[in-house]
């Protein structure tokens, strides 16, 4: 049944913007699609009130891929004829070469690349700072982020898979110096990976309302929607549980079928069943995939959060994995 309503919204943490519960990612996405498909997907997202795009220039560390995904996104936005008020835009600030490569230069380059496609984006609504690197001066990061907020590059920010101690230092620095604190954390979270977001470290911030959760990699690179041997680069296998995740897919599919839903709908609905989740970041490379994902809203409404969590309790596979948010680099599968 085609989704005909509007995607609900939630606030992306204290001080963050009101955003749709779905966010469309760009890593290995826009550059896997043909131009008409990119345009159709963006137009569909706008139509249902889900035009929140996470767009980055992948050019450092393990992401030094010479990717054109951000350029292609800019072309599609221009082709769609969208006004800047029609969509939300989340950027990335990378720590791989920081502080040698500063935040101002990164922002200017990222915005220029999107604009090269003809999209007049002006600024990001928010940004994610990551990936975390050891030895980073966290207090300096918070001050440099504030400088970009003051410069008008964006108005709020979040962190990507930071260790809990580093995030606490960022929050403490912001409080002590009157700076803008991070309002959300983008974490690997879903049916099989819950320990960071629901554990003692990040869980307390979410419970207190100090941060919102942006769930990412909920499908484990496609494994949890049936792509059991992904051919493209996917996220890190924190804790070395990927073989167990592959083996768990039949159970995921069976639970989804019991609710007359698809595995993708089950995975997203599970994330949204957590009240800390502001939105779920996923990659969709077709309107068909996107529309299937939209069905997660109806599934959650129909089944309810408590029943969804009860039915999927045994899928929590990283219970024993270190849960302070320590990040590991992406890997080729």
Backbone bond lengths (Angstrom), bond angles and torsions (degrees), N, CA, C in turn:
res aa  C-N    CA-C-N  psi(-1)  N-CA   C-N-CA  omega(-1)  CA-C   N-CA-C  phi
1 X - - - 1.466 - - 1.522 108.79 -
2 X 1.321 118.13 129.27 1.453 121.97 -175.73 1.523 110.47 -71.61
3 X 1.329 115.40 136.55 1.451 121.92 177.41 1.526 108.62 -68.57
4 X 1.311 117.18 127.02 1.454 120.05 -175.46 1.519 113.58 -123.27
5 X 1.331 117.43 -0.81 1.451 120.53 -178.17 1.521 112.19 -95.17
6 X 1.322 115.02 -155.04 1.457 122.07 176.05 1.525 108.25 -117.04
7 X 1.300 115.65 139.59 1.458 120.98 179.23 1.529 109.10 -67.06
8 X 1.330 118.20 130.72 1.473 119.69 178.86 1.522 111.72 -64.91
9 X 1.312 115.37 162.63 1.462 120.90 179.93 1.522 110.00 -121.34
10 X 1.325 114.80 157.07 1.462 122.86 173.35 1.522 107.48 -142.70
11 X 1.316 116.67 158.86 1.464 119.47 -179.80 1.523 110.09 -82.47
12 X 1.320 115.49 136.98 1.461 121.62 -178.88 1.531 109.72 -84.60
13 X 1.318 114.55 58.49 1.448 120.99 177.35 1.515 113.12 84.33
14 X 1.342 117.23 167.77 1.465 120.96 179.25 1.530 110.64 -61.83
15 X 1.297 116.25 124.82 1.455 120.25 -177.65 1.512 114.06 86.25
16 X 1.318 117.55 -7.60 1.451 120.92 179.55 1.514 111.75 -89.10
17 X 1.327 117.09 169.90 1.463 120.73 -178.97 1.520 112.42 -78.69
18 X 1.316 116.64 160.07 1.457 122.42 169.96 1.526 106.72 -75.74
19 X 1.321 117.31 126.41 1.463 120.60 -173.11 1.529 110.32 -133.86
20 X 1.335 117.41 154.58 1.467 119.87 172.73 1.522 110.40 -65.55
21 X 1.320 116.50 155.41 1.461 119.86 -177.05 1.528 112.73 -74.20
22 X 1.319 117.43 -5.43 1.462 121.76 173.47 1.520 109.49 -112.93
23 X 1.326 117.09 137.53 1.455 122.94 173.55 1.525 108.06 -127.19
24 X 1.309 116.63 133.20 1.466 121.45 -179.52 1.523 110.22 -95.45
25 X 1.333 116.07 122.78 1.450 121.11 179.49 1.519 112.40 -84.59
26 X 1.340 114.63 172.07 1.469 119.50 -176.80 1.520 113.53 -121.02
27 X 1.342 118.31 -15.11 1.463 120.03 -175.14 1.533 110.02 -66.51
28 X 1.332 115.93 118.11 1.470 121.97 -178.52 1.528 111.93 57.25
29 X 1.325 117.35 34.40 1.453 121.32 -178.28 1.525 111.59 -116.80
30 X 1.337 117.54 -72.46 1.470 119.26 -173.83 1.530 111.81 -62.16
31 X 1.332 117.17 -27.68 1.458 120.29 179.35 1.529 112.39 -84.78
32 X 1.330 117.72 1.93 1.469 121.19 173.73 1.526 111.30 -101.87
33 X 1.323 117.25 1.47 1.455 121.37 -173.27 1.522 110.65 -118.28
34 X 1.321 115.48 155.12 1.455 120.76 172.39 1.525 109.30 -82.88
35 X 1.317 116.73 157.87 1.465 121.64 -174.85 1.533 113.53 -53.83
36 X 1.343 119.91 -45.45 1.473 118.71 179.61 1.524 112.74 -62.81
37 X 1.345 116.72 -32.82 1.463 120.16 179.68 1.525 110.98 -72.19
38 X 1.334 116.77 -38.10 1.470 119.58 176.31 1.521 110.37 -61.19
39 X 1.319 115.30 -46.67 1.460 120.00 -179.57 1.526 111.08 -61.72
40 X 1.314 117.27 -45.02 1.464 121.15 -178.33 1.517 111.45 -62.96
41 X 1.338 117.16 -39.24 1.458 120.46 -179.24 1.522 111.16 -67.23
42 X 1.316 116.53 -43.51 1.466 120.13 179.41 1.523 110.39 -64.57
43 X 1.310 117.78 -42.58 1.459 120.69 179.83 1.525 111.03 -64.63
44 X 1.318 116.99 -37.18 1.463 120.09 178.42 1.533 110.61 -67.51
45 X 1.327 116.65 -40.69 1.461 120.15 178.78 1.525 110.99 -61.75
46 X 1.315 116.51 -41.22 1.461 120.46 178.02 1.527 109.92 -65.25
47 X 1.321 116.59 -42.39 1.461 121.71 -176.70 1.522 112.41 -57.53
48 X 1.339 117.07 -38.27 1.465 120.35 -175.54 1.530 112.59 -99.70
49 X 1.332 117.04 9.66 1.455 120.23 178.00 1.507 114.41 75.42
50 X 1.331 116.58 29.79 1.460 120.62 -177.65 1.523 111.72 -123.11
51 X 1.316 115.84 37.41 1.465 120.32 -176.71 1.525 110.14 -89.95
52 X 1.334 115.80 72.94 1.457 122.17 174.52 1.521 106.49 -124.53
53 X 1.333 116.26 114.52 1.452 121.47 -170.83 1.525 110.89 -118.05
54 X 1.321 115.53 126.82 1.464 122.91 174.29 1.523 106.54 -95.86
55 X 1.322 116.51 110.80 1.477 121.31 -172.14 1.522 109.32 -128.92
56 X 1.325 116.64 128.61 1.454 120.69 -177.47 1.523 110.63 -136.51
57 X 1.324 114.02 159.04 1.460 121.68 170.86 1.524 106.51 -97.21
58 X 1.326 116.54 109.75 1.461 122.27 -176.35 1.525 108.96 -89.05
59 X 1.349 115.21 97.58 1.462 118.05 -170.69 1.519 114.29 -142.29
60 X 1.347 118.69 3.55 1.459 119.63 -178.38 1.527 110.75 -135.03
61 X 1.339 114.78 163.62 1.461 120.31 177.44 1.520 111.47 54.91
62 X 1.346 117.54 -139.70 1.464 120.58 179.14 1.526 112.03 -70.32
63 X 1.337 116.32 -7.91 1.461 120.54 179.28 1.531 112.21 -97.17
64 X 1.318 118.07 13.70 1.466 120.69 179.39 1.526 108.70 -76.24
65 X 1.327 115.19 76.62 1.463 121.84 -168.33 1.525 113.84 -113.58
66 X 1.355 116.68 2.13 1.463 119.92 -174.47 1.531 110.72 52.04
67 X 1.316 115.45 37.00 1.463 121.03 -177.01 1.522 111.70 -69.47
68 X 1.317 116.13 144.90 1.455 122.53 176.82 1.529 111.05 -108.95
69 X 1.325 116.97 12.43 1.459 120.03 -172.93 1.525 112.30 -59.66
70 X 1.350 117.39 -38.44 1.461 120.38 -179.66 1.527 111.88 -71.42
71 X 1.330 116.91 -35.93 1.460 120.39 176.38 1.527 111.03 -63.45
72 X 1.321 115.35 -43.07 1.465 120.67 -179.12 1.522 111.38 -67.80
73 X 1.337 116.31 -35.23 1.463 119.68 174.99 1.528 110.44 -61.17
74 X 1.331 116.77 -45.57 1.461 120.49 178.94 1.521 112.44 -59.16
75 X 1.329 116.37 -40.34 1.467 120.19 177.60 1.528 110.78 -62.94
76 X 1.329 116.56 -41.53 1.463 120.25 -178.00 1.526 111.37 -68.32
77 X 1.335 117.21 -39.14 1.465 120.85 177.10 1.527 110.32 -62.34
78 X 1.331 116.03 -42.98 1.478 119.25 178.01 1.521 110.28 -63.19
79 X 1.336 117.09 -45.32 1.462 121.44 -178.37 1.525 110.86 -62.35
80 X 1.335 116.80 -34.03 1.461 120.64 179.44 1.524 112.04 -73.03
81 X 1.332 116.74 -15.93 1.455 120.47 178.80 1.516 113.63 68.39
82 X 1.329 116.87 32.43 1.455 120.65 -175.24 1.522 111.86 -81.04
83 X 1.316 115.36 141.84 1.452 120.88 168.06 1.522 108.15 -78.82
84 X 1.336 116.36 155.13 1.473 118.77 -178.52 1.522 111.75 -60.93
85 X 1.311 117.86 -28.54 1.465 121.12 179.27 1.523 113.17 -73.23
86 X 1.336 117.37 -7.23 1.461 121.24 -178.17 1.524 113.22 -81.64
87 X 1.335 118.11 -11.37 1.459 119.32 -175.33 1.523 111.22 -152.01
88 X 1.338 115.22 158.42 1.449 123.77 173.98 1.525 108.65 -101.87
89 X 1.326 116.00 147.52 1.458 120.28 -176.20 1.523 109.95 -134.47
90 X 1.332 115.15 124.66 1.466 121.98 177.68 1.526 109.09 -111.95
91 X 1.321 116.88 126.50 1.456 121.62 179.32 1.517 112.03 -103.01
92 X 1.333 115.56 -177.14 1.462 121.67 179.19 1.525 109.51 -128.24
93 X 1.315 115.31 139.42 1.456 122.34 167.55 1.516 107.44 -115.90
94 X 1.331 116.62 118.80 1.458 121.06 -175.06 1.532 111.26 -91.57
95 X 1.315 116.24 145.79 1.460 122.13 178.84 1.524 113.01 -103.02
96 X 1.320 117.74 0.04 1.468 120.48 -174.17 1.521 112.40 -58.15
97 X 1.316 117.91 -42.26 1.467 121.02 -177.63 1.525 111.72 -116.27
98 X 1.320 115.83 16.22 1.456 121.83 179.80 1.529 109.73 -77.99
99 X 1.353 119.45 140.92 1.463 127.50 4.06 1.524 114.80 -92.43
100 X 1.350 116.39 4.93 1.470 117.38 178.83 1.525 110.31 -57.51
101 X 1.328 116.41 -40.62 1.459 121.19 171.86 1.522 106.84 -102.38
102 X 1.319 116.43 106.34 1.450 121.41 -172.42 1.523 113.10 -81.39
103 X 1.324 114.97 169.64 1.454 120.79 -175.60 1.530 112.34 -70.73
104 X 1.325 117.69 -36.32 1.471 119.54 -179.34 1.521 110.52 -61.69
105 X 1.327 116.27 -44.47 1.460 119.62 179.07 1.513 112.21 -64.96
106 X 1.326 116.39 -39.93 1.462 120.11 178.16 1.526 111.52 -62.52
107 X 1.328 116.30 -44.82 1.465 119.79 -179.86 1.520 111.29 -63.48
108 X 1.328 115.98 -45.73 1.463 119.57 -179.01 1.525 111.04 -60.85
109 X 1.334 115.79 -43.52 1.458 119.16 -178.41 1.525 111.49 -67.53
110 X 1.328 116.36 -42.65 1.458 119.59 -178.62 1.527 111.50 -64.27
111 X 1.322 117.08 -45.02 1.462 120.60 179.50 1.521 111.24 -66.77
112 X 1.343 116.05 -37.30 1.464 119.45 178.90 1.511 111.31 -65.38
113 X 1.323 117.14 -38.29 1.463 120.06 -179.38 1.529 111.29 -66.75
114 X 1.322 117.32 -43.55 1.461 119.44 177.04 1.524 109.92 -62.51
115 X 1.327 115.83 -42.52 1.457 120.09 179.31 1.514 114.11 -67.51
116 X 1.337 116.09 -22.64 1.467 119.57 178.73 1.527 110.93 -62.36
117 X 1.336 115.55 -25.89 1.452 119.51 176.96 1.516 113.04 -79.65
118 X 1.326 115.27 -4.14 1.460 119.31 177.58 1.506 113.99 106.97
119 X 1.358 117.65 -2.59 1.466 120.61 -179.21 1.524 109.86 -87.74
120 X 1.308 117.01 124.89 1.453 122.22 179.27 1.530 108.18 -92.12
121 X 1.342 116.49 82.77 1.461 119.65 -172.23 1.522 112.67 -85.84
122 X 1.315 118.45 -23.17 1.453 121.77 176.18 1.513 114.16 73.98
123 X 1.311 117.96 -62.48 1.456 123.01 -178.17 1.526 108.59 -158.78
124 X 1.319 115.68 165.26 1.457 121.25 171.89 1.524 109.19 -84.30
125 X 1.322 116.96 154.58 1.461 120.77 172.00 1.524 110.31 -77.81
126 X 1.320 115.61 -39.43 1.457 121.65 -179.02 1.521 107.93 -153.64
127 X 1.327 117.39 168.83 1.465 121.31 176.95 1.517 109.60 -139.59
128 X 1.321 114.31 158.37 1.468 122.19 171.74 1.519 107.85 -111.08
129 X 1.324 116.84 130.93 1.461 121.76 178.50 1.523 108.51 -101.10
130 X 1.308 117.01 120.09 1.465 122.66 -178.83 1.524 108.46 -179.24
131 X 1.255 122.19 -177.17 1.446 125.03 -9.13 1.525 109.38 -77.69
132 X 1.331 117.22 155.42 1.457 119.50 -173.61 1.521 110.56 -71.58
133 X 1.339 114.35 138.96 1.463 121.24 176.32 1.521 108.71 -125.73
134 X 1.319 118.19 140.95 1.450 121.62 176.77 1.518 110.91 -65.32
135 X 1.325 116.16 151.83 1.457 120.66 177.86 1.508 114.90 80.84
136 X 1.328 117.83 7.53 1.459 121.57 -179.70 1.531 109.54 -78.58
137 X 1.335 116.05 138.16 1.460 122.23 174.89 1.531 107.45 -80.13
138 X 1.329 117.11 96.70 1.458 121.72 -173.33 1.528 111.52 -64.03
139 X 1.326 117.30 -40.63 1.459 119.56 179.07 1.528 110.63 -59.84
140 X 1.319 116.74 -38.75 1.463 119.89 177.60 1.518 110.76 -65.88
141 X 1.340 117.12 -39.14 1.461 120.38 177.59 1.523 110.10 -57.95
142 X 1.329 117.07 -46.80 1.469 120.43 -178.48 1.527 110.23 -61.88
143 X 1.326 117.25 -42.04 1.472 120.60 179.52 1.521 111.42 -66.66
144 X 1.329 116.97 -39.86 1.462 120.06 -179.62 1.522 111.25 -70.69
145 X 1.328 117.15 -34.55 1.464 120.27 173.58 1.527 109.81 -62.18
146 X 1.333 116.55 -44.14 1.460 120.19 179.31 1.524 110.82 -60.35
147 X 1.325 117.00 -38.45 1.468 120.19 178.25 1.521 111.30 -60.44
148 X 1.341 116.36 -37.46 1.471 119.54 178.04 1.526 111.82 -72.69
149 X 1.330 117.10 -34.41 1.465 119.91 174.26 1.522 109.57 -63.27
150 X 1.328 116.59 -44.79 1.461 120.85 179.16 1.531 111.79 -64.45
151 X 1.331 115.98 -29.94 1.471 120.62 -179.96 1.523 111.68 -79.49
152 X 1.344 116.88 -11.92 1.459 120.68 178.19 1.509 114.82 91.74
153 X 1.348 118.12 15.41 1.462 120.89 -179.01 1.527 111.83 -73.63
154 X 1.321 117.62 -29.82 1.469 124.47 178.93 1.522 106.95 -168.15
155 X 1.328 117.24 172.60 1.458 119.32 -176.58 1.525 114.17 -119.91
156 X 1.319 118.23 -11.30 1.461 121.71 177.86 1.512 108.59 -149.55
157 X 1.342 116.42 169.22 1.458 118.73 -177.51 1.516 111.35 -153.37
158 X 1.339 114.11 161.92 1.449 121.46 176.67 1.511 109.82 -140.73
159 X 1.320 116.42 177.64 1.458 122.15 -179.18 1.522 109.71 -119.07
160 X 1.314 114.85 156.00 1.456 121.56 -177.38 1.524 110.37 -118.70
161 X 1.352 116.58 105.29 1.469 121.89 174.76 1.527 113.32 54.67
162 X 1.321 116.47 43.16 1.468 120.50 176.48 1.529 110.31 -81.02
163 X 1.346 117.24 147.26 1.462 119.39 169.32 1.526 109.67 -60.26
164 X 1.309 115.96 148.15 1.459 120.09 -176.10 1.526 112.06 -59.14
165 X 1.321 118.06 -38.66 1.460 120.74 -178.40 1.517 111.49 -63.67
166 X 1.317 116.88 -38.03 1.466 120.47 179.04 1.527 110.51 -67.80
167 X 1.319 116.26 -41.29 1.459 119.12 178.34 1.524 110.76 -65.08
168 X 1.337 117.48 -40.31 1.466 119.71 178.19 1.524 110.54 -60.71
169 X 1.325 117.12 -40.02 1.462 120.66 178.30 1.530 110.76 -64.37
170 X 1.325 116.82 -38.53 1.463 119.96 177.93 1.525 110.73 -64.03
171 X 1.331 116.64 -43.71 1.463 120.58 178.85 1.531 110.78 -64.80
172 X 1.328 117.24 -41.37 1.462 121.18 -179.94 1.527 111.02 -66.08
173 X 1.323 116.76 -41.95 1.465 120.59 179.43 1.524 110.84 -62.61
174 X 1.333 115.85 -45.54 1.463 119.91 179.73 1.525 111.01 -60.82
175 X 1.327 116.84 -42.17 1.462 120.65 -179.16 1.525 111.42 -67.00
176 X 1.338 116.34 -42.45 1.462 120.62 -176.76 1.516 112.50 -69.95
177 X 1.332 117.51 -32.37 1.460 121.14 -173.66 1.526 113.39 -107.66
178 X 1.330 116.64 5.72 1.461 119.56 178.65 1.513 113.66 67.55
179 X 1.328 116.79 35.39 1.455 122.53 -178.36 1.523 109.87 -103.47
180 X 1.321 116.65 171.23 1.461 121.94 -178.99 1.526 109.97 -78.87
181 X 1.324 118.68 119.34 1.464 120.17 179.69 1.520 111.02 -81.22
182 X 1.322 117.90 161.27 1.463 119.61 172.12 1.523 109.44 -62.67
183 X 1.334 116.16 141.56 1.463 119.76 -177.78 1.525 112.63 -105.98
184 X 1.333 116.99 -12.29 1.463 118.99 -179.81 1.518 110.17 -152.20
185 X 1.313 114.92 162.86 1.458 122.08 176.10 1.515 108.67 -126.26
186 X 1.322 115.67 126.87 1.459 121.81 175.20 1.527 106.39 -92.24
187 X 1.333 116.30 113.42 1.459 122.02 -174.57 1.516 111.03 -130.11
188 X 1.341 115.03 151.12 1.461 119.27 169.84 1.526 107.28 -65.53
189 X 1.326 116.24 119.72 1.462 119.61 -175.23 1.519 109.09 -154.68
190 X 1.316 115.60 137.89 1.453 119.50 178.28 1.514 110.55 173.51
191 X 1.311 115.35 -162.39 1.465 121.85 -176.05 1.522 113.35 -54.02
192 X 1.322 117.24 -38.74 1.464 119.77 -172.38 1.520 113.73 -105.89
193 X 1.330 117.74 -18.07 1.472 121.33 -179.51 1.531 108.71 -120.63
194 X 1.316 116.46 106.26 1.458 121.44 -174.98 1.526 113.11 -130.29
195 X 1.317 117.89 -12.78 1.459 120.74 -167.02 1.522 113.91 -64.17
196 X 1.327 118.07 -36.48 1.459 118.94 -179.87 1.524 110.25 -70.94
197 X 1.323 116.77 -54.08 1.462 120.56 -174.39 1.527 112.95 -68.12
198 X 1.324 117.25 -32.26 1.460 119.73 -176.36 1.530 112.90 -104.98
199 X 1.327 116.88 0.16 1.462 120.55 -177.09 1.520 112.83 -84.18
200 X 1.331 115.69 -172.43 1.458 121.64 -172.12 1.517 113.14 -68.83
201 X 1.324 118.61 -23.21 1.458 120.16 -175.41 1.533 111.37 -82.23
202 X 1.305 116.38 -72.26 1.459 119.77 -179.88 1.522 112.09 -72.06
203 X 1.319 116.82 -31.28 1.462 120.08 -175.93 1.511 113.35 -55.51
204 X 1.329 117.39 -36.30 1.464 119.52 -177.87 1.524 111.12 -69.70
205 X 1.338 117.14 -37.36 1.473 119.54 178.13 1.525 110.59 -64.59
206 X 1.327 116.05 -41.36 1.458 119.41 178.98 1.526 110.93 -66.01
207 X 1.331 116.53 -41.81 1.465 120.55 -179.41 1.523 111.43 -64.09
208 X 1.336 116.26 -35.91 1.462 120.99 -179.71 1.525 112.68 -79.19
209 X 1.332 117.05 -11.70 1.461 120.19 -176.02 1.509 113.64 78.54
210 X 1.341 116.92 14.25 1.461 120.51 179.17 1.516 111.83 -73.89
211 X 1.325 116.48 -25.46 1.464 122.79 179.90 1.517 109.04 -140.87
212 X 1.322 115.38 156.42 1.461 121.45 166.78 1.522 108.25 -105.26
213 X 1.303 115.80 158.74 1.464 122.58 178.31 1.517 110.26 -102.78
214 X 1.332 116.10 129.50 1.457 120.79 166.52 1.525 106.44 -108.11
215 X 1.319 116.03 110.19 1.462 121.32 -176.23 1.523 109.80 -78.28
216 X 1.323 116.60 128.99 1.463 120.65 178.36 1.521 110.08 -128.24
217 X 1.331 115.04 160.39 1.470 122.25 177.57 1.527 111.83 55.64
218 X 1.317 116.37 34.69 1.467 120.35 -177.66 1.520 112.43 -65.45
219 X 1.337 117.41 -23.36 1.459 121.30 -178.92 1.529 112.67 -96.80
220 X 1.337 117.15 4.86 1.468 121.06 -179.43 1.529 111.02 52.15
221 X 1.328 114.82 53.10 1.461 119.69 177.47 1.518 114.49 66.66
222 X 1.325 117.27 18.52 1.461 121.35 179.92 1.518 114.26 105.46
223 X 1.332 117.24 -13.31 1.469 120.35 -177.58 1.523 111.09 -59.04
224 X 1.319 116.89 -42.25 1.460 120.50 -175.17 1.524 113.66 -80.59
225 X 1.328 116.24 4.47 1.466 119.65 169.31 1.527 110.08 -117.89
226 X 1.338 115.98 16.12 1.457 120.13 172.32 1.509 116.95 104.14
227 X 1.342 118.77 -2.37 1.466 121.28 177.37 1.527 107.31 -91.05
228 X 1.314 116.02 81.89 1.458 121.30 -167.17 1.516 114.28 -74.14
229 X 1.323 117.98 -15.13 1.471 121.38 176.99 1.520 108.82 -132.14
230 X 1.333 118.02 74.90 1.477 120.73 -176.86 1.514 111.34 -57.70
231 X 1.333 116.09 135.79 1.462 120.96 -178.87 1.522 111.98 -90.77
232 X 1.325 117.92 -16.41 1.458 120.63 -177.47 1.529 110.30 -101.79
233 X 1.333 115.73 167.36 1.454 121.39 177.10 1.526 109.28 -62.71
234 X 1.323 116.59 134.14 1.465 120.35 178.92 1.520 109.05 -129.86
235 X 1.319 116.80 178.48 1.458 121.48 -175.34 1.516 113.52 -66.67
236 X 1.332 114.51 168.11 1.462 121.13 -176.58 1.521 111.89 -65.23
237 X 1.320 115.47 148.40 1.461 122.05 176.35 1.522 108.89 -95.91
238 X 1.320 116.33 73.94 1.457 121.38 -177.75 1.528 109.20 -64.99
239 X 1.326 115.56 124.21 1.458 120.95 -179.78 1.517 114.39 88.73
240 X 1.333 117.86 -4.39 1.462 120.98 176.91 1.516 114.02 62.79
241 X 1.336 116.71 45.40 1.476 120.15 -175.82 1.533 112.73 -111.54
242 X 1.318 116.96 12.83 1.466 117.98 -172.55 1.524 112.75 -63.77
243 X 1.314 118.88 -37.91 1.466 119.74 178.38 1.524 110.57 -61.36
244 X 1.307 116.68 -38.53 1.465 120.33 177.11 1.533 110.64 -66.63
245 X 1.327 116.49 -33.91 1.466 120.16 178.54 1.520 110.24 -66.69
246 X 1.327 116.00 -44.37 1.474 119.64 177.01 1.526 110.06 -58.73
247 X 1.322 116.20 -43.79 1.469 120.28 -178.88 1.522 112.03 -66.80
248 X 1.338 116.85 -23.53 1.462 120.47 -178.32 1.516 113.10 -82.92
249 X 1.338 117.69 -11.84 1.473 118.60 -174.20 1.531 113.49 -56.59
250 X 1.337 120.59 -42.81 1.473 118.08 178.45 1.525 113.26 -56.30
251 X 1.336 117.05 -35.41 1.468 119.44 177.31 1.522 110.71 -67.42
252 X 1.330 116.34 -40.02 1.469 120.17 176.90 1.520 110.23 -59.68
253 X 1.331 115.41 -48.27 1.464 119.82 -179.36 1.525 111.08 -62.04
254 X 1.330 117.12 -38.72 1.458 120.49 -179.27 1.522 112.53 -67.10
255 X 1.332 116.53 -41.54 1.465 119.71 178.11 1.516 110.47 -65.70
256 X 1.324 116.48 -42.17 1.460 120.20 178.09 1.524 110.49 -59.47
257 X 1.325 116.51 -45.86 1.474 120.59 -179.72 1.522 111.26 -61.87
258 X 1.341 117.25 -35.00 1.466 120.31 179.49 1.524 111.85 -64.43
259 X 1.324 116.00 -23.15 1.464 121.02 177.00 1.529 112.10 -100.14
260 X 1.354 115.92 9.21 1.461 120.89 -176.66 1.529 110.20 55.63
261 X 1.335 115.00 46.78 1.459 122.35 -177.96 1.518 109.68 -134.91
262 X 1.314 117.13 169.98 1.459 122.23 174.99 1.525 109.24 -93.93
263 X 1.341 117.27 161.12 1.466 119.19 177.03 1.525 113.03 -57.81
264 X 1.327 117.57 -37.22 1.468 119.96 178.88 1.522 110.74 -63.62
265 X 1.319 116.68 -43.23 1.464 120.11 179.22 1.522 110.82 -63.15
266 X 1.323 116.86 -40.54 1.457 120.49 178.39 1.521 110.67 -62.54
267 X 1.339 117.41 -45.67 1.458 121.11 -177.83 1.515 112.77 -62.22
268 X 1.323 116.79 -42.88 1.464 120.09 -179.41 1.521 110.64 -72.00
269 X 1.332 116.66 -43.15 1.460 119.83 179.60 1.524 110.76 -60.04
270 X 1.350 117.26 -38.52 1.459 119.85 176.78 1.522 110.69 -58.72
271 X 1.331 117.28 -46.52 1.468 120.63 179.90 1.522 110.96 -60.12
272 X 1.326 116.66 -43.89 1.465 120.85 -177.52 1.524 112.15 -73.09
273 X 1.335 117.56 -17.20 1.462 120.58 176.53 1.523 111.42 -68.30
274 X 1.327 116.80 -19.58 1.459 121.76 175.64 1.529 107.72 -83.22
275 X 1.334 118.99 117.32 1.461 120.20 -176.77 1.520 113.92 -62.52
276 X 1.337 117.78 -17.14 1.458 120.71 177.42 1.522 112.25 -73.48
277 X 1.338 117.71 -20.06 1.459 121.65 -175.61 1.520 110.84 -75.00
278 X 1.331 115.94 116.60 1.465 120.29 174.98 1.518 110.03 -80.08
279 X 1.333 116.07 -44.97 1.463 119.01 174.58 1.519 110.65 -159.15
280 X 1.324 114.07 169.83 1.460 122.27 -178.95 1.523 107.89 -114.59
281 X 1.331 115.75 124.60 1.461 122.23 179.72 1.519 108.90 -94.33
282 X 1.322 116.73 119.72 1.461 119.52 179.40 1.525 109.63 -140.12
283 X 1.315 114.72 163.05 1.453 121.09 174.53 1.509 109.87 -101.68
284 X 1.320 116.69 126.42 1.469 121.41 173.98 1.518 107.12 -126.27
285 X 1.321 116.51 130.86 1.462 119.82 -177.02 1.523 112.35 -111.13
286 X 1.333 116.68 17.51 1.462 120.61 175.49 1.520 109.13 -162.14
287 X 1.309 115.99 157.09 1.464 120.32 175.34 1.524 109.50 -62.44
288 X 1.319 116.93 -35.99 1.470 120.20 179.75 1.521 110.64 -59.33
289 X 1.336 117.62 -47.65 1.462 120.60 178.05 1.525 110.99 -61.94
290 X 1.303 116.42 -44.30 1.459 121.03 -179.10 1.527 110.81 -60.97
291 X 1.326 116.36 -45.92 1.465 119.94 -179.94 1.531 111.45 -63.52
292 X 1.330 116.63 -37.38 1.462 118.69 175.98 1.524 110.25 -61.42
293 X 1.340 116.91 -43.51 1.456 120.64 179.54 1.527 112.02 -62.46
294 X 1.329 116.40 -34.30 1.463 119.93 179.00 1.529 111.70 -58.24
295 X 1.318 116.33 -27.34 1.457 120.26 -179.89 1.515 113.88 -63.95
296 X 1.346 117.45 -12.11 1.462 120.58 178.07 1.519 111.35 -64.02
297 X 1.333 116.79 -31.55 1.469 120.34 179.89 1.521 109.96 -63.41
298 X 1.328 116.49 -47.96 1.469 120.51 179.74 1.522 110.98 -65.51
299 X 1.339 117.16 -37.46 1.465 120.52 179.06 1.525 110.77 -61.05
300 X 1.327 117.14 -47.36 1.458 120.67 -179.86 1.524 110.97 -62.51
301 X 1.323 116.67 -41.81 1.465 120.00 178.61 1.529 111.51 -63.43
302 X 1.329 115.35 -39.34 1.468 120.35 -174.20 1.520 112.51 -76.51
303 X 1.330 116.70 -39.87 1.460 121.13 -173.28 1.528 112.29 -95.59
304 X 1.321 116.23 -37.48 1.457 120.19 -178.94 1.521 112.45 91.83
305 X 1.332 115.05 149.66 1.459 120.43 -175.15 1.523 112.83 -63.39
306 X 1.316 117.45 -43.66 1.462 120.34 -175.98 1.525 111.65 -62.72
307 X 1.310 116.99 -44.70 1.466 120.09 -179.46 1.523 111.38 -66.82
308 X 1.322 116.80 -37.71 1.467 120.00 178.01 1.523 111.00 -62.74
309 X 1.308 116.48 -44.23 1.465 119.57 -179.18 1.519 111.67 -68.25
310 X 1.313 117.65 -37.08 1.465 120.67 177.16 1.532 110.94 -63.22
311 X 1.312 116.11 -43.72 1.467 120.10 -176.43 1.525 112.45 -69.04
312 X 1.328 117.55 -25.06 1.469 121.10 -174.95 1.524 112.75 -109.35
313 X 1.323 117.72 10.61 1.470 120.74 -174.32 1.524 112.73 -57.49
314 X 1.325 117.42 -39.05 1.465 120.68 -176.12 1.527 113.25 -75.74
315 X 1.326 118.25 -5.75 1.461 121.14 179.52 1.529 112.77 -84.30
316 X 1.317 117.38 -5.76 1.470 120.77 179.27 1.526 108.20 -70.82
317 X 1.344 115.88 102.40 1.460 120.43 -171.72 1.522 114.57 -100.70
318 X 1.316 118.08 -10.27 1.467 118.75 -177.90 1.530 112.32 -109.23
319 X 1.323 116.75 31.62 1.470 120.69 -178.71 1.526 112.07 -56.25
320 X 1.325 116.89 -35.52 1.469 120.29 -175.29 1.520 112.86 -96.41
321 X 1.332 117.64 2.33 1.464 120.89 -178.76 1.515 109.38 -79.73
322 X 1.331 116.79 140.76 1.462 121.69 177.40 1.515 109.43 -50.55
323 X 1.315 116.70 130.44 1.458 119.60 -165.34 1.521 113.97 -121.06
324 X 1.352 118.11 33.61 1.461 118.45 -179.80 1.527 112.13 -98.15
325 X 1.336 116.74 6.60 1.458 119.80 176.50 1.508 114.41 92.80
326 X 1.344 118.35 5.89 1.465 120.32 -179.71 1.517 109.71 -57.62
327 X 1.329 115.33 132.10 1.453 121.72 -172.43 1.522 111.34 -96.88
328 X 1.321 117.07 148.18 1.462 122.54 171.93 1.514 107.89 -127.37
329 X 1.345 118.96 147.73 1.464 120.92 -174.76 1.503 112.85 -68.18
330 X 1.343 117.49 156.55 1.460 120.48 177.79 1.509 111.10 -66.23
331 X 1.301 115.35 159.87 1.450 119.53 -175.29 1.522 109.66 -134.14
332 X 1.293 115.94 158.55 1.466 120.33 174.33 1.513 108.10 -86.39
333 X 1.320 116.43 134.62 1.464 118.86 -180.00 1.510 109.54 -94.41
